[in-house]
Amino acid sequence: MGNVGTTELVLILAVVILLFGVGRVSRIGGEMGSAIREFRKGLRGEGEDKNDEAEVKKS
């Protein structure tokens, strides 16, 4: 019951495209990708050094 095969995934994708349209689906996919990249950067701690330097300069 928990296994989803290729046929089911294609059917789900087709229904999503019919409901939302190709443009919106691609935009949502792009936004999800950028959100995942930012989340991974946050986990690795990238960008924190730049924020720390900016705070030191402000003080």
N, C-alpha and C positions, 0 to 999 in steps of 0.2 A: 504494500500500500504506500510506502514511503519512497519507492523508487520512481523517478521521473525520467522517462526515456526521451530520445531525440524527437520522436513524433509528437509527444506532448509539449515539448519546448517550442517546436515550430508552430504548433496550434496556438499556444499561449501568445507567442510573439505576433502571430497574424491577428489575433483578437485585439491585442494592445494597439497595433498599428491602425486597425480599423476604428478603434475608439478615439485615439488621440491624434492620429495623423503622423506622417513621417517626420515633418519638421519639429513637432513638439517632442517626439520620441528621441530624435537625435540631440536636441537641446538638453533634454533631461539626462541623457547618457553622458554628454559632455560635462554637465554640472556635477554628476555623480563622480566622474573621473577626477575632476579637479578637487572635489571634496575629499576623496580618498587620498590623493596626493598630499593635500594639506594636513590631513590627519596623520599620515605616515611621517611627514616632516616634524610634526609636533611630538610624535613618539620618539623620534631620533634626537630631538632637541635642536634641530637646525633652526636658525633664525633667532634663537634666544640670545646669542652673543651680541648680535646687532642691536637688539632691544636694550640689553644691559648697557652697551656703550652709549646709546642715545639718552638713557636715563642719567648716566653719569655726567654727560655734557650739559644736560638741563639743570642739574643740581649745582 
